[in-house]
Amino acid sequence: MKVTVTTRSGRELIKEALSLTIRFSATVADLQEAIHKRTKKYYPSRQRLTLPLPSGSKERPTVLNYKKSLKDYTDGNANELTVVFKDLGPQVNYSTLFFWEYLGPLILYPIFYYFPVYQIFGYNGERVIHPVQTYALYYWCLHYFKRIMETFFVHRFSHATSPLSNVFRNCAYYWTFGAWIAYYVNHPLYTPVSDLQMKVGFTFGLLCQVSNFYCHILLRSLRSSDGGGYQIPRGFLFNIVTCANYTTEIYQWLGFNIATQTIAGYVFMAVAAAIMTNWALAKHRRLKKLFDGKEGRLKYPRRWVILPPFL
Ligand SMILES: NC(=O)c1ccc[n+]([C@@H]2O[C@H](COP(=O)([O-])OP(=O)(O)OC[C@H]3O[C@@H](n4cnc5c(N)ncnc54)[C@H](OP(=O)(O)O)[C@@H]3O)[C@@H](O)[C@H]2O)c1
């Protein structure tokens, strides 16, 4: 089979041969390997291959699935195929991205608790550590430790890699918010909330963290270890909300904020809730589209998106 690989401007990517000659039974992954071999720079996860669209078309192009055979995309003409190549830029594994973004808050927060950082900011008096500040440290570290463990041992991601630029963007987000909240919760002039409020906050937050972990176990069970697409999440809170994992994530930050009560903590929760709401709406739409109840497909049940009774 003769495969021509062009860039989005129509230029041929591999000049010297004009085209790649690929085995008749080859898969998209084989084609990606062949492109990598010729170009050296573009390893498979950096490549996005699509089918060409007629000029002027406003439709979204079909993205080639690396597991499929090239024959599936030849549209009757089994000997020739033209694909459009896009460079996705340098990539990192999803687990690497998550590891670095969560490692920052896990390390930065205890620095504010254990080390005399406030002297740098001009506070030279004796620092009395309140019990809530110690519990907040444990709670915070448990949360980020859990996220790192889930990244490596629970989540089954659909995409192997993410653009390298996301590491810098996500680290800036998590590390800055982590340091900002740590600064206020561990501050020498911090005023603790009442004992009852602290207990209510941490107990509620811990329950939500356990629930969030259970939600992630349920999501894991939707895919086999060698991948798979999207399924209808069922069981526990998923019977009520599409993104029960985000719901419990938001509420566990609410628990932390009830117990520690800082503006920084509430601002982080509001920003995180806004981000997760956007993602939850997209996930809800995707599941409704995939499971439309037509032509033998399952019908997605009626559910809240993220926060009943608001959304
Ligand atoms: N504080 C914050 O700002 C913030 C923001 C976002 C997330 N989080 C936390 O981080 C956790 C991970 O977030 P995430 O957005 O990366 O992933 P996610 O949506 O929570 O999903 C976790 C894993 O389950 C898979 N999955 C989700 N829905 C599925 C379905 N219907 N069928 C099969 N598999 C499915 C996902 O696959 P895919 O790879 O295909 O998505 C992913 O590997 C969240 O649950 C939340 O606790 C925090």
The ligand as an ORCA input file, in Angstrom:
! r2SCAN-3c Opt
* xyz 0 1
  N      -8.290     20.560     42.123
  C      -8.397     20.622     40.812
  O      -8.250     21.675     40.217
  C      -8.701     19.360     40.034
  C      -9.036     19.482     38.682
  C      -9.296     18.302     37.962
  C      -9.203     17.072     38.579
  N      -8.899     16.969     39.903
  C      -8.818     15.637     40.581
  O      -8.010     14.777     39.832
  C      -8.764     13.581     39.516
  C      -8.370     13.091     38.114
  O      -8.919     14.002     37.167
  P      -8.973     13.766     35.596
  O      -9.828     14.863     35.058
  O      -7.604     13.595     35.099
  O      -9.644     12.346     35.349
  P     -11.127     11.843     35.678
  O     -12.103     12.414     34.757
  O     -11.392     11.959     37.121
  O     -10.973     10.310     35.312
  C     -10.092      9.464     36.016
  C      -9.774      8.300     35.086
  O     -10.986      7.596     34.749
  C     -11.154      7.581     33.330
  N     -12.572      7.770     32.986
  C     -13.347      8.862     33.256
  N     -14.602      8.689     32.803
  C     -14.623      7.452     32.210
  C     -15.636      6.695     31.524
  N     -16.883      7.176     31.391
  N     -15.305      5.473     31.023
  C     -14.041      4.999     31.163
  N     -13.041      5.659     31.808
  C     -13.320      6.867     32.321
  C     -10.330      8.739     32.802
  O      -9.949      8.468     31.467
  P      -9.477      9.575     30.410
  O      -7.991      9.496     30.409
  O     -10.077      9.138     29.126
  O     -10.004     10.914     30.857
  C      -9.165      8.761     33.771
  O      -8.152      7.860     33.407
  C     -10.242     14.024     39.600
  O     -11.162     12.989     39.790
  C     -10.168     14.979     40.752
  O     -10.188     14.247     41.972
  C      -8.654     18.100     40.629
*
